Amino acid sequence: MPSERVTLQSDGTAAVKRGGFGIGNVLIGLGLLALVAVIVFIVSSAHRDQALRTDAVTSAASDLAAQPPPPAPR
């Protein structure tokens, strides 16, 4: 919601300053929102990749543990 502030200067003129949300503020807000979305995507992608690697190692270790030991050399 725009607001106006009128100030009387020493030479008798009035200065009107208007404030409020402009298109620039909206674009900055959208840019920050997009930046946060990209950061969240990168972090969640890295977390998912780490979980896949952990599951692969766990699966491989389980497969090795389930196999019978090799015969002893003679």
Secondary structure, DSSP 8 states (H G I E B T S, - for coil): --EEEEEE-TTS-EEEEEES--HHHHHHHHHHHHHHHHHHHHHHHHHHHHHHHHHHHHHHHHHHHHS-------
